Amino acid sequence: MIMYLETTAAQQGADMGSMVGMIAMLVLFGVFFWLFILRPQKKREKEMKEQLASMSIGDQIITIGGLVGVLAHIGEDDVTIYTSAANTPVCFKKASIEKVIPRNSEKNSDKDKSKKK
């Protein structure tokens, strides 16, 4: 009988050890998930919100569909851009903007290229 109690206690100790190991693995997985997936995504979302808030008329816009144009009108939830040489106006939602290239960045990059030569 005593032998049975000793083996039962040893099994319970082993079960507790495996449970602690499992909890530790779950915590490590949660930290990994937050560090490599959630944090960078929130950073990209914050940068995109800042770009949308700081865009102004005359900036170059690239949409998620690949459409490139110059910003002509900013509404509350929509924008209008002029595309191509014919200045065709296109209206779409702000959520479809992938990238905003400010007017000043093109001038600065041209100056940097001429300085390097």
C-alpha distances in whole Angstrom, upper triangle without the diagonal:
4,5,5,6,9,10,11,13,15,16,17,19,20,21,23,25,26,27,29,31,32,33,35,37,38,39,41,42,44,46,47,48,50,51,53,54,54,56,58,59,60,62,64,64,66,68,69,70,72,74,75,75,78,80,83,86,87,84,83,80,78,76,73,75,77,80,82,85,86,85,88,86,83,82,79,77,79,81,84,85,88,88,90,93,95,93,91,89,85,83,79,76,75,72,73,74,72,74,77,80,82,86,86,83,85,88,86,85,88,89,86,87,91,90,88,91
4,5,5,6,9,10,11,13,14,16,17,19,20,21,23,25,26,27,29,31,32,33,35,37,38,39,41,42,44,45,47,48,50,51,52,53,54,57,58,58,60,63,63,64,67,68,68,70,73,73,74,76,78,82,85,86,83,82,79,77,75,72,74,76,79,81,84,85,84,87,85,82,81,78,76,78,81,84,84,87,87,89,93,94,92,90,88,85,82,79,76,74,71,72,73,71,73,76,78,80,84,84,81,84,86,84,83,86,87,84,85,89,88,86,89
4,5,5,6,9,10,11,13,14,16,17,19,20,21,23,25,26,27,29,31,32,33,35,37,38,39,41,43,44,45,47,48,50,51,51,53,55,56,57,59,61,62,63,65,67,67,69,71,72,73,75,77,81,84,85,81,80,77,75,74,70,73,74,78,79,82,83,82,85,84,81,80,77,75,77,79,82,83,86,85,87,91,92,90,88,87,83,81,77,74,73,70,71,72,70,72,75,77,79,83,82,80,82,85,83,81,85,86,83,83,87,86,84,87
4,5,5,6,9,10,11,12,14,15,17,19,20,21,23,25,26,27,29,30,32,33,35,36,38,39,41,42,43,45,47,48,49,49,51,54,54,55,57,59,60,61,64,65,65,67,69,70,71,73,75,79,82,83,79,78,75,73,71,68,70,72,75,77,80,81,80,83,82,79,78,75,72,75,77,80,81,84,83,85,89,90,88,86,84,81,79,75,72,71,67,69,70,68,70,73,75,77,81,81,78,81,83,81,80,83,84,81,82,86,85,83,86
4,6,5,6,9,10,11,12,14,15,17,19,20,21,23,25,26,27,29,30,32,33,35,36,38,39,41,42,44,45,47,47,48,49,52,53,53,56,58,58,59,62,63,64,65,68,68,69,72,73,77,80,81,78,77,74,72,70,67,69,71,74,76,79,80,79,82,80,77,76,73,71,73,75,79,79,82,82,84,88,89,87,85,83,80,77,74,70,69,66,67,68,66,68,71,73,76,79,79,77,79,82,80,78,82,83,80,81,85,84,82,85
4,5,5,6,9,10,11,12,14,16,17,19,20,21,23,25,26,27,29,31,32,33,35,36,38,39,41,42,44,45,46,47,48,51,52,52,55,57,57,58,61,62,63,64,67,68,68,71,73,76,79,80,77,76,73,71,69,66,69,70,74,75,78,79,78,81,80,76,76,73,71,73,75,78,79,82,81,83,87,88,86,84,82,79,77,73,70,69,65,67,68,66,67,70,72,74,78,78,75,78,80,78,77,80,81,78,79,83,82,80,83
4,5,5,6,9,10,11,12,14,15,17,18,20,21,23,24,26,27,29,30,32,33,35,36,37,39,41,42,43,44,45,47,49,50,51,53,55,56,57,59,60,61,63,65,66,67,69,71,75,78,78,75,74,71,69,67,64,66,68,71,73,76,77,76,79,78,75,74,71,69,71,73,76,77,79,79,81,84,86,84,82,80,77,75,71,68,67,63,65,66,63,65,68,70,73,76,76,73,76,79,76,75,78,79,76,77,81,80,78,81
4,5,5,6,9,10,11,12,14,15,16,19,20,21,23,24,26,27,29,30,32,33,35,36,37,39,41,42,43,43,45,48,48,49,51,53,54,55,57,59,59,61,63,64,65,67,69,73,76,77,73,72,69,67,65,62,64,66,69,71,74,75,74,77,76,72,72,69,66,69,71,74,75,78,77,79,83,84,82,80,78,75,73,69,66,65,61,63,64,62,64,67,69,71,75,75,72,75,77,75,74,77,78,76,77,80,79,77,80
4,5,5,6,9,10,11,12,14,15,17,19,20,21,23,25,26,27,29,30,32,33,35,36,38,39,41,42,42,44,46,47,48,50,52,52,53,56,57,58,60,62,63,63,66,68,71,74,75,72,71,68,66,65,62,64,66,69,71,73,74,73,76,75,71,71,68,66,68,70,73,74,77,76,79,82,83,81,80,78,74,72,68,65,64,60,62,63,61,63,65,68,70,73,73,71,73,76,74,72,76,77,74,75,79,78,76,79
4,5,5,6,9,10,11,13,14,16,17,19,20,21,23,25,26,27,29,30,32,33,35,36,38,39,40,41,42,45,46,47,49,51,51,52,55,56,57,59,61,62,63,65,67,70,73,74,71,70,67,65,63,60,63,64,68,69,72,73,72,75,74,71,70,67,65,67,69,72,73,76,75,77,81,82,80,78,77,73,71,67,64,63,59,61,62,60,61,64,66,68,72,72,69,71,74,72,70,74,75,72,73,77,75,73,76
4,5,5,6,9,10,11,12,14,15,16,18,20,21,23,24,26,27,29,30,31,33,35,36,37,38,39,41,43,44,45,47,49,49,51,53,54,55,57,59,60,61,63,65,69,71,72,69,68,65,63,61,58,60,62,65,67,69,71,70,73,72,68,68,65,63,65,67,70,70,73,73,75,78,80,78,76,74,71,69,65,62,61,57,58,59,57,59,62,64,67,70,70,68,70,73,70,69,73,74,71,72,75,74,72,75
4,5,5,6,9,10,10,12,14,15,16,18,20,21,23,24,26,27,29,30,31,33,35,36,37,37,39,42,42,43,45,47,48,49,51,53,53,55,57,58,59,61,63,67,70,71,67,66,63,61,60,57,59,61,64,66,68,69,68,71,70,67,66,63,61,63,65,68,69,72,71,74,77,78,76,75,73,69,67,63,60,59,55,57,58,56,58,61,63,65,69,69,66,69,71,69,68,71,73,70,71,74,73,72,75
4,5,5,6,9,10,11,12,14,15,17,19,20,21,23,24,26,27,29,30,32,33,35,36,36,38,40,41,42,44,46,47,48,50,52,52,54,56,57,58,60,62,66,69,70,66,65,63,61,59,56,59,60,63,65,67,69,67,70,69,66,65,62,60,63,65,68,68,71,71,73,76,78,76,74,72,69,67,63,60,58,55,57,57,55,57,59,62,64,67,67,65,67,70,67,66,70,71,68,69,72,71,69,72
4,5,5,6,9,10,11,12,14,15,17,19,20,21,23,24,26,27,29,30,32,33,34,35,36,39,40,41,43,45,45,47,49,50,51,53,55,56,57,59,61,64,67,68,65,63,61,59,57,54,57,58,61,63,65,67,66,69,68,65,64,62,59,61,63,66,67,69,69,71,74,76,74,72,70,67,65,61,58,57,54,55,56,53,55,58,60,62,66,66,63,65,68,66,64,68,69,66,67,71,70,67,70
4,5,5,6,9,10,11,12,14,15,17,18,20,21,23,24,26,27,29,30,32,32,33,35,37,38,39,41,43,43,45,47,48,49,51,53,54,55,57,59,62,65,66,63,62,59,57,55,52,54,56,59,61,63,65,64,67,66,62,62,59,57,59,61,64,64,67,67,69,73,74,72,70,68,65,63,59,56,55,51,52,53,51,53,56,58,61,64,64,62,64,67,65,63,67,68,65,66,70,69,67,70
4,5,5,6,9,10,11,12,14,15,17,18,20,21,23,24,26,27,28,30,31,31,33,36,36,37,39,41,42,43,45,47,47,49,51,52,53,55,57,61,64,65,61,60,58,56,54,51,54,56,59,60,62,64,63,65,64,61,60,57,55,58,60,63,63,66,66,68,72,73,71,69,67,64,62,58,55,53,50,52,52,50,52,55,57,59,63,63,60,63,65,63,62,65,66,64,65,68,67,66,69
4,5,5,6,9,10,11,12,14,15,17,18,20,21,23,24,26,27,28,30,30,32,34,35,36,38,40,41,42,44,46,47,48,50,51,52,54,56,60,63,64,60,59,57,55,53,50,53,54,58,59,61,63,62,65,64,60,60,57,55,57,59,62,62,65,65,67,71,72,70,68,67,63,61,58,55,53,50,51,51,49,51,54,56,58,61,61,58,61,64,61,60,64,64,62,63,66,65,63,66
4,5,5,6,9,10,10,12,14,15,16,18,20,21,22,24,26,27,28,29,30,33,34,35,37,38,39,41,43,44,45,47,49,50,51,53,55,58,61,62,58,57,55,52,51,48,50,52,55,57,59,61,60,63,62,59,58,56,53,55,57,60,60,63,62,65,68,70,68,66,64,61,59,55,52,51,47,49,49,47,49,52,54,56,60,60,57,59,62,60,58,62,63,60,61,65,64,62,65
4,5,5,6,9,10,11,12,14,15,17,18,20,21,23,24,26,26,27,29,31,32,33,35,37,37,38,41,42,43,45,47,48,49,51,53,56,59,60,57,56,53,51,49,46,49,51,54,55,58,59,58,61,60,56,56,53,51,53,55,58,59,62,61,63,67,68,66,64,62,59,57,53,50,49,45,47,48,46,47,50,52,55,58,58,56,58,61,59,58,61,62,60,61,64,64,62,65
4,5,5,6,9,10,11,12,14,15,17,18,20,21,22,24,25,26,27,30,31,31,33,35,36,37,39,41,42,43,45,46,47,49,51,55,58,59,55,55,52,50,49,46,49,50,53,54,57,58,57,60,59,55,55,52,50,52,54,57,58,61,60,63,66,68,65,64,62,59,57,53,50,48,45,46,47,45,46,49,51,53,57,57,54,57,59,57,56,59,60,58,59,62,61,60,63
4,5,5,6,9,10,10,12,14,15,16,18,20,21,22,24,24,26,28,29,30,32,34,35,36,38,40,41,42,44,46,47,48,50,54,57,58,54,53,51,48,47,44,47,48,51,53,55,57,56,59,58,55,54,52,50,52,53,56,56,59,59,61,64,66,64,62,61,57,55,52,49,47,44,45,45,43,45,47,49,52,55,55,52,55,57,55,54,57,58,56,57,60,59,57,60
4,5,5,6,9,10,11,12,14,15,16,18,20,21,22,23,24,27,28,29,31,32,33,35,37,38,39,41,43,44,45,47,48,52,55,56,52,51,49,46,45,42,44,46,49,51,53,55,54,57,56,52,52,49,47,49,51,54,54,57,56,59,62,64,61,60,58,55,53,49,46,45,41,42,43,41,43,46,48,50,54,54,51,54,56,54,53,56,58,55,56,60,59,57,60
4,5,5,6,9,10,11,12,14,15,17,18,20,21,21,22,25,26,26,29,31,31,32,35,36,37,39,41,42,43,45,47,50,53,54,51,50,47,45,44,41,44,45,48,50,52,53,52,55,54,51,50,47,45,47,49,52,53,56,55,58,61,63,60,59,57,54,52,48,45,43,40,41,42,40,42,44,46,49,52,52,50,52,55,53,52,55,56,54,55,59,58,56,59
4,5,5,6,9,10,11,12,14,15,16,18,19,20,21,24,25,26,27,30,30,31,34,35,36,38,40,41,42,44,46,49,52,53,50,49,46,44,43,40,43,45,48,49,51,52,51,54,53,50,50,47,45,47,49,52,52,55,55,57,60,62,60,59,57,53,51,48,45,43,40,41,41,39,40,43,45,47,51,51,48,50,53,51,50,53,54,51,53,56,55,53,57
4,5,5,6,9,10,10,12,14,15,16,17,18,20,22,23,24,26,28,29,30,32,34,35,37,38,40,41,43,44,48,51,52,48,47,44,42,41,38,41,42,45,46,49,50,50,53,52,49,49,46,44,46,47,50,50,53,52,55,58,60,58,56,54,51,49,46,43,41,38,39,39,37,39,41,43,46,49,49,46,49,52,49,48,52,53,50,51,55,54,52,55
4,5,5,6,9,10,10,12,14,15,16,16,18,21,21,22,24,26,27,28,31,32,33,35,36,37,39,41,42,46,49,50,46,45,43,40,39,36,39,40,43,45,47,48,47,50,49,46,46,43,41,43,45,48,48,51,51,53,56,58,56,54,52,49,47,43,40,38,35,37,37,35,37,40,42,44,48,48,45,48,51,49,47,51,52,49,51,54,54,52,55
4,5,5,6,9,10,11,12,14,15,15,16,19,20,21,23,25,26,26,29,30,31,33,35,36,37,39,41,44,48,48,45,44,42,40,39,36,39,40,43,44,47,48,46,49,48,45,45,42,40,42,44,47,47,51,50,53,56,57,55,54,52,49,47,43,40,38,35,36,37,34,36,38,41,43,46,46,44,46,49,47,46,49,50,48,49,53,52,50,53
4,5,5,6,9,10,10,12,14,15,15,18,19,20,22,24,25,26,28,30,31,32,34,36,37,38,40,44,47,47,44,43,41,39,38,35,38,39,42,43,45,46,46,49,48,45,45,43,41,42,44,47,47,50,49,51,55,56,54,53,51,48,46,43,40,38,34,36,36,33,35,37,39,41,45,45,42,44,47,45,44,47,48,45,47,50,49,48,51
4,5,5,6,9,10,11,11,13,14,16,17,19,20,22,23,25,27,28,29,31,32,34,35,37,38,42,45,46,42,41,38,36,35,32,35,36,39,40,43,44,43,47,46,43,43,41,38,40,41,44,44,47,46,49,52,54,51,50,48,45,43,40,37,35,32,33,33,31,32,35,37,40,43,43,41,43,46,44,42,46,47,45,46,49,49,47,50
4,5,5,6,9,10,10,10,12,15,15,16,18,20,21,22,24,26,27,28,30,31,33,34,36,40,43,44,40,39,37,35,34,31,34,35,38,39,42,43,42,45,44,40,40,38,36,38,39,42,43,46,45,48,51,52,50,49,47,44,42,38,35,33,30,31,32,29,31,34,36,38,42,42,39,42,45,43,42,45,46,44,45,49,48,47,50
4,5,5,6,8,10,10,11,13,15,15,17,19,20,21,23,25,26,27,29,31,32,33,35,39,42,43,39,38,36,34,34,31,34,35,38,39,41,42,41,44,43,40,40,38,36,38,39,42,42,45,45,47,51,52,50,49,47,44,42,38,35,33,30,32,31,29,30,33,35,37,40,40,37,40,43,41,39,43,44,42,43,46,46,44,47
4,5,5,6,8,9,10,12,14,15,16,18,20,21,22,24,26,27,28,30,31,33,34,38,41,42,38,37,35,33,32,29,32,33,36,37,39,41,40,43,42,40,40,38,36,37,38,41,41,44,43,45,49,50,48,47,45,42,41,37,34,32,29,30,30,27,29,31,33,35,39,39,36,38,41,39,38,41,42,40,41,44,44,42,45
4,6,6,5,7,9,11,11,13,15,16,17,19,21,22,23,25,27,28,29,31,32,36,39,40,36,35,32,30,29,26,29,31,34,35,37,38,37,41,40,37,37,35,33,34,35,38,38,41,41,43,46,48,46,44,43,39,38,34,31,29,26,27,27,25,27,29,32,34,38,38,35,37,40,38,37,41,42,40,41,44,44,42,45
4,6,6,5,6,9,10,10,12,14,15,16,18,20,21,22,24,26,27,29,30,34,37,38,34,34,31,30,29,26,29,31,33,34,36,37,36,39,38,35,35,33,31,33,34,37,37,40,40,42,46,47,45,44,42,39,37,33,30,28,25,26,26,24,25,28,30,32,36,36,33,36,39,37,36,39,41,38,40,43,43,41,44
4,6,7,6,8,10,11,12,14,16,16,18,20,21,22,24,26,27,28,30,34,37,37,34,33,31,29,29,26,30,30,33,34,36,37,36,39,38,36,36,34,32,34,35,37,37,40,40,42,45,47,45,44,42,39,37,34,31,29,26,27,27,24,25,27,29,31,35,34,32,34,37,35,34,37,38,36,37,41,40,38,42
4,6,7,7,9,11,11,13,15,16,17,19,21,22,23,25,27,28,29,33,36,36,32,31,29,27,26,24,27,28,31,31,34,35,34,38,37,35,35,33,31,33,33,36,35,38,37,39,43,45,42,42,40,37,36,32,30,27,24,25,25,22,23,26,27,30,33,33,30,33,35,33,32,36,37,34,35,39,38,37,40
4,6,6,6,9,10,11,13,15,16,17,19,21,22,23,25,26,27,31,34,34,31,30,27,25,24,21,24,26,28,29,32,33,32,36,35,32,32,31,28,30,31,33,33,36,35,38,41,43,40,39,38,34,33,29,27,25,21,22,22,20,21,24,26,29,32,33,30,32,35,34,32,36,37,35,36,40,39,38,41
4,6,5,6,9,10,11,12,14,15,17,19,20,21,23,25,26,30,33,33,30,29,27,25,24,22,25,26,29,30,32,33,31,34,33,30,30,28,26,28,29,32,32,35,35,38,41,43,40,39,37,34,32,28,25,23,20,22,22,19,21,23,26,28,32,32,30,32,35,34,33,36,38,35,37,40,40,39,42
4,5,5,6,9,10,11,13,14,16,17,19,20,21,23,25,28,31,32,29,28,26,25,24,22,26,27,29,29,31,32,31,34,33,30,30,28,27,28,29,32,32,35,35,38,41,42,40,39,37,34,32,29,26,23,21,22,22,19,20,22,24,26,30,30,28,30,33,31,30,34,35,33,34,38,38,36,40
4,5,5,6,9,10,11,12,14,15,17,18,20,21,23,26,29,30,26,25,23,22,21,19,23,23,26,26,28,29,28,31,31,28,29,27,26,27,27,30,30,32,32,34,38,39,37,36,34,32,30,27,24,22,19,20,19,17,17,19,21,23,27,27,25,27,30,28,27,31,32,30,31,35,34,33,36
4,5,5,6,9,10,11,12,14,15,17,18,20,21,25,28,28,25,24,21,20,19,17,20,21,24,24,26,27,26,29,29,26,26,25,23,24,25,27,27,30,30,33,36,37,35,34,32,29,27,24,21,19,16,17,17,14,16,18,21,23,27,27,25,27,30,29,28,31,33,31,32,36,36,35,38
4,5,5,6,9,10,11,12,14,15,16,18,20,24,27,28,25,24,22,21,20,19,22,23,25,26,27,28,26,29,28,25,25,23,21,23,24,27,28,31,31,34,37,38,35,35,32,30,28,24,21,18,16,18,17,16,16,18,21,23,26,27,25,28,30,29,28,32,33,32,33,37,36,36,39
4,5,5,6,9,10,11,12,14,15,17,18,22,25,26,23,22,21,20,20,19,22,23,25,24,26,26,25,28,27,24,25,24,22,24,24,27,27,30,30,33,36,37,34,34,32,29,28,25,22,19,17,18,17,15,15,16,19,20,24,24,22,25,27,26,25,29,30,28,30,33,33,32,35
4,5,5,6,9,10,11,12,14,15,16,20,23,24,20,19,17,16,16,15,19,19,21,21,22,23,22,25,25,22,23,22,20,21,21,24,24,27,26,29,32,34,31,31,29,26,24,21,19,16,14,15,13,11,11,13,16,18,22,22,20,22,25,24,23,27,28,27,28,32,32,31,34
4,5,5,6,9,10,11,12,14,15,19,22,23,20,20,17,16,16,15,18,19,21,21,22,23,21,24,23,20,20,19,17,18,19,22,23,26,26,29,32,33,31,30,27,25,23,20,17,14,11,13,12,11,12,14,17,18,22,23,21,24,27,26,25,29,30,29,31,34,34,34,37
4,5,5,6,9,10,11,12,14,18,21,23,19,20,18,18,18,17,21,22,23,22,23,23,21,24,23,20,20,19,18,19,20,23,23,27,27,30,33,34,31,31,28,26,24,21,18,15,14,16,14,13,13,14,16,17,21,22,20,23,26,24,25,28,29,28,30,33,33,33,36
4,5,5,6,9,10,11,12,16,19,20,17,17,15,15,16,16,20,20,21,20,21,20,19,22,22,19,20,19,18,19,19,22,21,24,25,28,30,32,29,29,27,25,23,20,18,14,14,15,13,11,10,11,13,14,18,18,17,19,22,21,21,24,25,24,26,29,29,29,32
4,5,5,6,9,10,11,14,17,18,15,15,13,13,12,13,16,17,17,17,18,18,16,19,19,16,17,16,15,16,15,18,18,21,22,25,28,29,26,26,23,21,19,17,14,11,10,11,9,8,8,9,12,13,17,18,17,19,22,21,21,25,26,25,27,30,31,31,33
4,5,5,6,9,10,14,17,18,16,16,14,15,15,15,19,19,20,19,19,19,17,19,18,15,15,14,13,14,15,18,19,22,23,27,29,30,27,27,24,22,19,17,14,10,10,12,11,11,11,11,14,15,18,19,18,21,24,23,24,27,28,28,29,32,33,33,36
4,5,5,6,9,12,16,17,14,16,14,16,16,17,21,21,21,20,20,19,16,19,18,15,16,15,15,16,16,19,19,22,24,27,29,30,27,27,25,23,21,19,16,13,13,15,12,12,11,10,12,12,16,16,16,19,21,20,21,24,25,25,27,30,30,31,33
4,5,5,6,10,13,14,11,12,11,12,13,15,18,17,17,16,16,15,13,16,16,13,15,15,15,15,14,16,16,19,20,23,26,27,24,24,22,20,18,17,15,11,12,13,10,10,8,6,9,9,13,14,13,16,18,18,18,21,23,23,24,27,28,28,31
4,6,5,9,12,14,11,12,10,12,12,14,17,17,17,16,15,14,12,14,13,10,12,11,11,11,11,14,14,17,19,22,25,26,22,22,19,17,16,14,11,8,9,11,8,10,9,7,11,11,14,16,16,18,20,21,21,24,26,26,27,30,31,32,34
4,6,9,12,14,12,14,13,16,16,18,21,21,20,19,18,16,13,15,14,11,12,11,12,13,12,15,16,20,22,25,27,28,24,24,21,20,18,16,14,10,12,14,12,13,12,10,13,12,15,16,17,19,21,21,23,25,26,27,29,31,32,33,35
4,6,10,12,10,12,12,15,16,19,21,21,20,18,17,15,12,14,14,11,13,14,14,15,14,16,16,19,21,24,26,27,23,24,21,20,19,18,16,13,15,16,13,14,12,9,11,9,12,13,13,16,18,18,19,22,23,23,25,28,28,29,32
4,7,9,7,9,9,12,14,16,19,18,17,15,13,11,9,11,11,9,12,13,13,13,11,12,12,15,17,20,22,23,20,20,18,17,16,15,14,11,13,14,11,12,10,7,8,7,10,12,12,14,16,17,18,20,22,23,24,27,28,29,31
4,6,6,9,10,14,16,19,21,20,18,15,13,10,7,9,9,8,11,13,14,13,11,12,11,14,16,19,21,21,18,19,16,16,15,16,15,13,16,16,13,15,13,9,10,8,9,11,13,15,16,17,19,20,22,23,25,27,28,29,31
4,6,9,10,14,16,19,21,19,17,14,11,8,5,5,6,7,11,14,15,13,10,10,9,11,14,17,18,18,14,16,13,14,14,15,16,14,17,17,14,16,14,11,11,9,9,12,14,15,16,18,20,21,22,24,25,27,28,30,32
4,7,9,13,15,19,20,18,16,12,9,6,5,6,9,11,14,17,18,16,12,11,9,10,12,14,15,16,13,15,13,14,15,16,17,16,19,18,15,16,14,11,10,8,6,10,12,12,13,16,17,17,19,21,22,23,25,27,28
4,6,10,13,16,18,16,14,11,8,6,5,8,11,11,15,17,17,15,12,11,9,11,12,15,16,18,15,16,15,15,15,16,16,14,16,16,12,13,10,7,6,5,5,9,9,10,12,14,15,16,18,19,20,22,24,25,27
4,7,10,14,15,12,10,7,6,5,6,10,12,13,16,18,18,15,12,11,9,10,10,12,14,16,13,14,14,13,14,15,15,14,16,14,11,11,8,6,5,6,7,10,10,10,13,15,14,15,18,19,20,22,24,25,26
4,6,10,11,10,8,6,5,6,6,10,12,12,15,17,15,13,10,10,8,10,10,13,15,17,14,14,13,12,12,11,12,10,12,10,7,8,6,5,6,9,10,14,13,13,16,18,17,19,21,22,22,25,27,27,29
4,7,8,6,6,5,7,9,10,13,15,15,17,19,17,14,12,12,10,12,11,13,16,18,16,15,14,12,13,12,12,11,12,9,6,6,5,7,8,11,13,16,15,14,18,19,18,20,23,23,23,26,28,28,29
4,5,5,5,7,9,11,11,14,15,15,16,17,15,12,11,12,10,13,12,14,18,19,17,15,14,11,11,9,10,9,9,6,4,5,7,9,11,14,17,20,18,18,22,23,22,23,27,27,27,29,31,31,33
4,5,7,10,12,15,15,18,18,18,19,19,16,14,14,15,14,16,15,17,21,22,20,18,17,14,14,11,11,11,9,6,6,5,8,11,14,17,20,22,21,21,24,25,24,26,29,28,28,31,33,33,34
4,6,9,12,15,16,18,19,19,20,21,18,16,15,15,14,15,13,15,19,20,18,17,16,13,13,11,12,13,12,8,9,9,11,14,16,19,21,24,23,22,26,27,25,27,30,30,29,32,35,34,35
4,6,10,13,15,18,19,19,21,22,20,17,16,15,13,14,12,13,17,18,17,16,16,13,14,13,14,14,14,10,9,9,10,12,14,17,19,22,20,19,23,24,22,23,27,27,26,29,31,31,32
4,7,10,12,14,16,17,19,21,18,15,13,12,10,10,8,10,14,15,13,12,12,10,11,11,13,13,14,10,9,10,11,12,13,16,17,21,19,18,22,24,22,23,26,27,26,29,31,31,32
4,7,10,12,15,16,18,21,19,16,13,12,8,9,6,8,12,13,12,11,12,10,12,12,14,14,15,12,10,10,10,10,10,13,14,17,16,15,18,20,19,19,23,24,23,25,28,28,29
4,7,9,12,13,16,19,18,14,11,9,6,5,4,7,10,11,9,9,9,9,11,12,14,14,16,13,11,12,11,10,10,12,12,16,15,14,17,19,19,19,22,24,23,25,28,29,29
4,6,9,11,15,18,17,14,10,9,5,5,7,9,11,12,9,10,9,10,12,13,15,14,17,15,12,14,12,10,9,10,9,13,14,13,15,18,18,18,21,23,23,24,27,28,29
4,6,8,11,14,14,11,7,6,4,7,9,12,14,15,11,12,9,10,10,11,13,11,15,13,11,13,12,9,10,10,10,14,15,15,17,19,20,21,23,25,25,27,29,30,32
4,7,10,14,14,11,8,5,5,6,10,13,14,14,10,11,8,9,10,12,14,13,17,16,14,17,16,13,14,13,13,16,18,18,19,22,23,23,25,27,28,29,32,33,34
4,7,10,11,9,6,5,7,9,13,16,18,17,13,13,10,10,9,11,12,11,15,15,14,17,16,14,15,15,15,18,20,20,22,24,25,26,28,30,31,32,34,36,37
4,7,8,6,5,7,9,12,15,19,21,20,17,16,13,12,10,10,10,9,13,13,12,16,15,13,15,14,16,18,20,21,23,24,26,27,29,30,31,33,35,36,38
4,6,5,6,8,11,15,18,22,24,23,19,18,14,13,10,10,9,9,12,14,13,17,17,16,18,18,19,22,23,24,26,28,29,31,33,34,35,37,39,40,42
4,6,8,11,15,18,21,25,27,26,22,21,17,16,12,11,9,9,11,14,14,17,18,17,20,19,21,24,25,26,29,30,31,33,34,35,37,39,40,41,43
4,7,11,14,17,20,23,26,25,22,20,17,14,11,9,6,6,8,11,11,15,16,16,19,20,22,24,25,26,29,30,31,33,35,35,36,39,40,41,43
4,7,10,14,16,20,22,22,18,16,13,10,7,6,4,5,8,9,10,14,15,14,18,18,20,23,24,24,27,29,29,31,33,34,35,37,39,40,41
4,7,10,13,17,19,18,15,14,10,8,6,6,6,6,10,10,9,13,13,12,15,15,17,20,21,21,24,25,26,27,30,31,32,34,36,37,38
4,7,10,13,16,15,11,10,6,5,4,7,9,10,13,12,11,15,15,13,15,16,16,20,21,21,23,25,26,27,29,31,31,33,35,36,37
4,6,10,12,12,9,8,6,5,7,9,11,11,14,12,11,14,13,12,13,14,14,18,18,18,20,23,23,23,26,28,28,30,32,33,34
4,7,9,8,5,5,5,6,9,12,15,15,18,15,14,16,16,14,14,15,15,18,19,18,20,23,23,23,26,27,27,29,31,32,33
4,7,7,5,5,6,7,11,13,16,16,18,16,14,16,15,15,15,16,16,19,19,17,20,23,22,22,25,27,26,28,31,31,32
4,5,6,7,9,11,14,16,19,20,22,19,17,18,18,17,17,18,17,20,20,18,20,23,22,22,25,27,25,27,30,31,31
4,5,8,11,13,17,19,23,23,25,22,21,22,21,20,19,20,18,21,21,19,20,24,23,22,25,27,26,27,30,31,30
4,6,9,12,16,18,22,23,25,22,21,23,22,21,21,22,20,24,24,22,23,27,26,25,28,30,29,30,33,34,34
4,6,9,13,16,19,20,22,20,19,21,20,19,18,19,17,21,22,20,22,25,25,24,27,29,28,29,33,34,34
4,6,10,13,17,18,21,18,18,20,20,19,19,20,19,23,24,22,24,27,27,27,30,32,31,32,35,36,36
4,7,10,14,15,18,16,15,18,18,17,18,19,19,22,23,22,24,27,27,27,30,32,32,33,36,37,37
4,7,10,12,15,12,13,15,16,16,18,19,19,23,23,23,25,28,27,28,31,32,32,34,37,37,38
4,7,10,12,11,11,15,16,16,18,19,20,24,24,24,26,29,29,30,32,34,34,36,38,39,40
4,7,8,7,9,12,14,14,17,19,20,24,24,24,27,29,28,30,33,33,34,36,38,39,40
4,5,6,8,11,13,14,17,19,21,24,24,25,28,29,29,31,33,34,34,37,39,39,41
4,5,6,9,11,11,15,16,18,21,21,22,25,26,26,28,31,31,32,34,36,36,38
4,6,8,11,12,16,18,21,23,23,24,27,28,27,30,32,32,33,36,37,37,39
4,6,9,11,15,17,20,23,22,22,26,27,26,28,31,31,31,34,36,36,37
4,6,7,11,13,16,19,18,19,22,23,22,24,27,27,28,30,32,32,34
4,7,10,13,16,19,17,18,21,22,20,23,26,25,26,29,30,30,32
4,7,10,13,15,13,14,18,18,17,19,22,22,22,25,27,27,29
4,6,9,12,10,12,15,15,15,18,20,20,21,24,25,26,28
4,7,8,7,8,11,12,12,14,16,16,17,20,21,22,24
4,5,6,7,10,10,11,13,15,16,18,20,21,22,24
4,6,6,7,9,11,12,13,15,16,18,19,21,23
4,6,5,6,9,10,11,12,14,16,17,19,21
4,6,5,6,9,10,10,12,14,15,17,19
4,5,5,6,9,10,11,13,14,16,17
4,6,5,6,9,10,11,13,15,16
4,5,5,6,9,10,11,13,15
4,5,5,6,9,10,11,13
4,5,5,6,9,10,11
4,5,5,6,9,10
4,6,5,6,9
4,5,5,7
4,5,5
4,5
4
